[in-house]
Each structure stands twice: as structure tokens, then as C-alpha cells.
């Protein structure tokens, strides 16, 4: 894969400690691939030659644990290119682990309008039913179709009555303490407001008394939302960056996959970057427009349980200030590196929005030595020194 070509200072990132050991028995490893979405021969070739080989290294790592490993595709398996469906499926199945998928809004046949069964026929013939259930470890998974497709420009998001009835029947077979994960293409929450979308409230009521995780895609950006105690959504960023036209999503999340590990009945998760294991990106003071006096750090895979602290020349200053900004690396890439036609460039520019997961501090002494320490909800500690 080509190196990330966007403006940011590169520093040594160290993982100081992790609360979870891969050596524990019983559990599973899940690699969630957000919206692969190849539209052209060049894009599917890049998927095969750049993305999948690096996912293969994660598969090999997980297989060495002895726990079952599987892959989930969060929909938009292709980009209106029905002929690519079998090829994408075969590419992922060649990794030697089970592959599960949900249907997205770009997976029906664009040439067929107002006839959802016919439009979805190619997808179903390739991947099977649009909703189904399976079990990994101590977790029961339910894959659902939340795209009500009319045509390319006209679809709504929700769960059909037929699926809700099926889910209600299936949930009666789930033991009271078993974790439930619901897989869908479109998110259950609004990433800007954090509000649960009405259709998803029905699913939450159906799954009451269970720990519940939604695993979704569609937005092409990362968002882990703690909806309520024991209810979380993992909205997974697009694996290939922004629609194959940038090496990162518009929220700055680099090409990568979302990995969930279950050990002794407990879940941990993280966004695995394909080019590095460091979840911190740092911009020095003077490198970010509008924040010229600030050192800025982005936490890849951030959620509200992270803590981010800093010290200067060994003096501890405490928590960095949390801010919402457009990703500096993405903005730099679009302005200085991307070279596409006007339509694509407009799309890249429009997709830039302020995002959470950024922190800032200001040096009190010129050219001082800064240490940034970030800790996730599972006790994994990462440091960067600049």
C-alpha cells in the first residue's frame, strides 16, 4: 500500500500496556471491514493488491491465538457494480475464515427501479439471505437489512416488520445473559447529535435485558457511541479511505479495519490501521490553520472513554483540551495532493466536517519536549514524544 501522503509530523508511538492478553482461551476475533465499495477495475485491483494482503496479516495474527476468527463486511460491498460481487466475496473468503455480510444501498442493481426483490437478486445469489443469525463465543449475532431500496436516489433506512417479527422469535431462544450484536449497513445513531434513530429504538426494546452492540458502516467515518449502559454502537470507517480517492476518511481515520476480540466473555475493540499500529497522529504548533500556537493530536478510533494527557520537559500538565475540528491531514491532502476531476474534488471538499477526537495544548517554552499519553477504555496506553 502506498504511504499515507498527508501533512502531519511523524513521531515514535509506543504502546505501554494492555489490559487484555491474547493468550487467554475461549473467545473469538472479528475483523469488521467498512464499505469496501469498488466501482472500477482499478479500485477492485487495489482492494486485492493493497488492502486484502494487509488484512491477511491480521488474520494470521488472530489465527495464532487459537480462537475462531471471522470477517464482517458492513455493506456497500460494491459500488453499483454487480459483476464485482462474486469477486469481492471470493477475495475475502480466500483469507481462510468465515465471511459475513450485510446489504448496503450500493449493493442492489442500479438498473432495476421500484422492484427491490429483483434489484437485490444478485446480492442474495452471492451472499445469501439478507437477514440471518450466527453465534461466536458468548455472543449471538443478528445480521439485518436496514435499507428499503426503491432506486439509486431513493431509499429509506429502517427495519421491515417481517424482520422485526423474525428477530423477536429468534431472541426468545437467546439465554438471558448472552450478549447480542446487531449488524446493519446504516447506523443506529446520528453521529452528530448522538440521538438514536427511531427505527433502532424498536430494536433496543426487543433486545432489552441484554448487552447490545450495533455494528454498522455507511457513514464512511468512525464513531463509537455509548448509547446507554450496556448499549454501544460501533460505526466503522471505510476500509479504503474516502471512496478510494483519499488514503483516509473525511474524519481523518486512515485506511484500516475495526477489530473486536472476545476473551473470557468480555469484549475489547480497536481500529487497526493498515500501515501502523499507532492510534495517534500529531501536528506540531504552526502546522494547523486556525490553531497555529497549538500542538494537535488526533486519536484514531476515539470514543468518550479515552483520556489524553500531556507533559512538557517532564512537568505534568494534565488533560489536553478536547476540540472538534476538520481533520488537518484530510484538508491538506485535498488541497495539496488530490488530483481528480472537478466532480470528485467537489465531493472530497464537501465531505470535510468538524469531528470529535482531537485534542490540543500549547507549549509554555519554545521548542520544549512534549510527551502525549493517551489511554483507551481498556487500559491500553499509547505515548508520543515530540
Residue pairs with C-beta under 8 A, 6 or more apart in sequence:
1 50
1 51
1 54
1 255
1 274
1 275
2 50
2 247
3 275
4 247
4 248
4 254
4 275
4 329
5 247
5 333
5 337
6 247
6 248
6 329
6 330
6 332
6 333
6 337
7 283
7 287
7 328
7 329
7 332
7 333
7 336
8 281
8 282
8 283
8 287
8 328
8 329
9 282
9 283
9 284
9 287
9 386
11 282
11 384
11 385
11 386
12 384
12 385
13 276
13 277
13 278
13 279
13 280
13 382
13 383
13 384
14 382
14 383
14 384
15 277
15 380
15 381
15 382
16 381
16 382
16 383
17 379
17 380
17 381
18 378
18 379
18 380
19 268
19 378
19 379
19 380
20 261
20 263
20 266
20 268
20 378
21 263
22 65
22 261
22 263
23 65
24 263
24 264
25 66
25 67
25 264
26 67
26 137
26 263
26 264
26 265
27 67
27 137
27 138
27 261
27 262
27 263
27 264
27 265
28 67
28 68
28 69
28 70
28 136
28 137
28 139
28 261
28 262
29 62
29 65
29 67
29 68
29 69
29 70
29 259
29 260
29 261
29 262
30 69
30 70
30 71
30 72
30 136
30 259
30 260
30 261
30 262
31 55
31 58
31 59
31 62
31 69
31 70
31 71
31 72
31 257
31 258
31 259
31 272
32 71
32 72
32 74
32 215
32 234
32 236
32 257
32 258
32 259
32 260
33 55
33 71
33 72
33 73
33 74
33 92
33 236
33 239
33 257
34 74
34 217
34 220
34 236
34 237
34 238
34 239
34 257
34 258
35 74
35 75
35 76
35 104
35 217
35 218
35 220
35 236
35 238
35 239
36 47
36 51
36 73
36 76
36 77
36 78
36 88
36 239
36 240
37 43
37 76
37 77
37 78
37 79
37 106
37 238
37 240
37 243
37 244
38 44
38 46
38 47
38 78
38 79
38 81
38 84
38 88
38 244
39 78
39 79
39 80
39 81
39 244
40 81
43 79
43 240
43 244
44 81
44 84
44 87
44 88
46 240
46 244
47 88
47 91
47 240
48 91
51 239
51 240
51 255
51 274
52 91
52 92
52 94
52 95
54 274
54 275
55 71
55 95
55 257
55 274
56 95
58 257
58 259
58 272
59 69
59 71
59 95
59 96
59 97
62 69
63 69
63 96
63 97
67 137
67 262
67 263
68 136
68 137
69 97
70 97
70 98
70 99
70 100
70 136
71 92
71 95
71 97
71 98
71 99
71 100
72 99
72 100
72 101
72 102
72 183
72 215
73 88
73 92
73 99
73 100
73 101
73 102
74 102
74 104
74 183
74 185
74 215
74 216
74 217
74 218
74 236
75 101
75 102
75 103
75 104
75 105
75 107
75 147
75 184
75 185
75 186
75 217
75 218
76 104
76 105
76 106
76 107
76 185
76 217
76 218
77 85
77 88
77 89
77 101
77 103
77 104
77 107
77 123
77 127
78 84
78 85
78 88
78 106
78 107
79 106
79 243
80 106
80 110
80 152
82 109
82 122
82 123
85 107
85 122
85 123
85 126
85 127
86 126
89 99
89 101
89 126
89 127
92 99
93 99
100 134
100 141
100 143
100 183
101 127
101 143
102 130
102 143
102 144
102 145
102 183
102 184
102 185
103 120
103 123
103 127
103 130
103 145
103 147
103 185
104 147
104 185
104 217
104 218
105 147
105 149
105 155
105 185
105 186
105 218
107 120
107 123
108 116
108 119
108 120
108 123
108 147
108 149
109 118
109 119
109 120
109 121
109 122
110 119
110 151
110 152
112 118
112 119
113 119
113 150
113 151
114 150
114 151
116 148
116 149
116 150
119 149
120 130
120 149
123 130
124 130
130 143
130 144
130 145
131 142
131 143
131 144
131 145
131 163
131 166
131 167
132 142
132 143
133 140
133 141
133 142
133 143
133 170
134 140
134 141
134 143
135 141
136 262
137 262
137 265
138 178
138 179
138 262
138 265
139 178
139 179
139 180
139 181
139 262
139 267
140 174
140 178
140 179
140 180
140 181
141 180
141 181
141 182
141 183
142 167
142 170
142 180
142 181
142 182
142 183
143 183
143 184
144 159
144 163
144 167
144 182
144 183
144 184
144 203
145 159
145 160
145 163
145 184
145 185
146 157
146 158
146 159
146 184
146 185
146 186
146 199
147 155
147 156
147 157
147 185
147 186
148 155
148 156
148 157
148 158
148 160
149 155
150 156
157 186
157 197
157 199
158 199
159 167
159 199
159 202
159 203
164 202
164 203
164 206
167 203
167 206
168 206
171 180
171 206
171 207
174 180
174 210
176 209
176 210
178 210
179 210
179 211
179 212
179 213
179 265
179 267
180 207
180 210
180 211
180 212
180 213
181 212
181 213
181 214
181 215
182 188
182 203
182 207
182 212
182 213
182 214
182 215
183 215
183 216
184 214
184 215
184 216
185 216
185 217
185 218
186 216
186 217
186 218
187 197
187 214
187 216
187 218
187 219
187 223
187 233
187 235
188 196
188 197
188 200
188 203
188 214
188 216
188 227
188 233
189 195
189 196
189 197
189 200
189 214
189 223
189 225
189 227
189 233
189 235
190 197
191 219
191 221
191 223
191 225
191 235
194 225
194 227
196 204
196 227
200 214
203 214
204 212
204 227
204 228
204 231
210 230
211 230
211 231
212 230
212 231
212 232
213 231
213 232
213 233
213 234
213 267
214 232
214 233
214 234
214 235
215 233
215 234
215 236
215 258
215 260
216 233
216 234
216 235
216 236
217 235
217 236
217 238
218 235
219 235
220 237
220 238
220 242
220 243
220 249
220 250
220 351
221 235
221 237
221 238
221 249
221 250
221 251
221 253
221 355
222 235
222 236
222 237
222 249
222 251
222 253
222 258
222 271
222 300
222 301
222 302
222 357
223 233
223 235
224 232
224 233
224 234
224 235
224 269
224 301
224 302
224 303
225 232
225 233
225 235
225 303
226 232
226 303
226 304
226 305
227 233
234 258
234 260
234 269
236 257
236 258
237 249
237 251
237 253
237 256
237 258
237 271
238 249
239 255
239 256
239 257
240 255
241 247
241 248
241 249
241 254
241 255
242 248
242 249
242 250
242 330
242 348
242 351
243 347
245 338
245 340
245 344
245 347
245 348
246 330
246 333
246 334
246 338
246 348
247 254
247 255
247 333
248 254
248 255
248 327
248 329
248 330
248 333
249 330
250 327
250 330
250 348
250 351
250 352
250 353
251 327
251 330
251 353
251 355
251 357
252 281
252 298
252 300
252 327
252 328
252 329
252 330
252 355
253 271
253 300
253 301
254 273
254 274
254 275
254 300
255 273
255 274
255 275
256 271
256 272
256 273
256 274
256 300
257 271
257 272
257 274
258 269
258 270
258 271
258 272
258 301
259 269
259 270
259 271
259 272
260 267
260 268
260 269
261 267
261 268
261 269
268 378
270 279
270 301
270 376
270 380
271 279
271 300
271 301
273 279
273 300
278 382
278 384
279 299
279 300
279 301
279 374
279 376
279 382
280 297
280 298
280 299
280 300
280 372
280 374
280 382
280 384
281 297
281 298
281 300
281 329
282 295
282 296
282 297
282 298
282 372
282 384
282 386
283 295
283 296
283 297
283 328
283 329
284 295
284 386
285 292
285 293
285 294
285 295
285 362
285 363
286 292
287 296
287 328
288 294
288 296
288 325
288 328
289 328
289 331
290 325
291 323
291 325
291 360
293 362
294 360
294 361
294 362
295 310
295 360
295 361
295 362
295 363
295 370
295 372
295 386
296 323
296 325
296 328
296 358
296 359
296 360
297 308
297 320
297 358
297 359
297 360
297 372
297 374
297 384
298 327
298 329
298 357
298 358
299 306
299 308
299 357
299 358
299 359
299 374
300 357
301 376
302 356
302 357
303 377
305 376
305 377
306 374
306 375
306 376
306 377
307 319
307 374
307 375
308 319
308 320
308 322
308 359
308 372
308 373
308 374
308 375
309 316
309 317
309 318
309 319
309 320
309 372
309 373
309 374
310 317
310 318
310 320
310 361
310 370
310 371
310 372
310 373
311 317
311 370
311 371
311 373
312 363
312 364
312 365
312 368
312 369
312 370
312 371
313 365
313 368
313 369
314 369
317 361
320 359
320 360
320 361
320 372
321 359
321 360
321 361
322 356
322 358
322 359
323 358
323 359
323 360
324 354
324 355
324 356
324 358
325 354
325 355
325 358
326 352
326 353
326 354
326 355
327 352
327 355
327 358
330 352
331 352
334 345
334 348
334 349
334 352
338 344
338 345
338 348
340 348
361 370
363 370
369 385
369 386
370 385
370 386
371 383
371 384
371 385
372 383
372 384
372 385
372 386
373 381
373 382
373 383
374 381
374 382
374 383
375 381
375 382
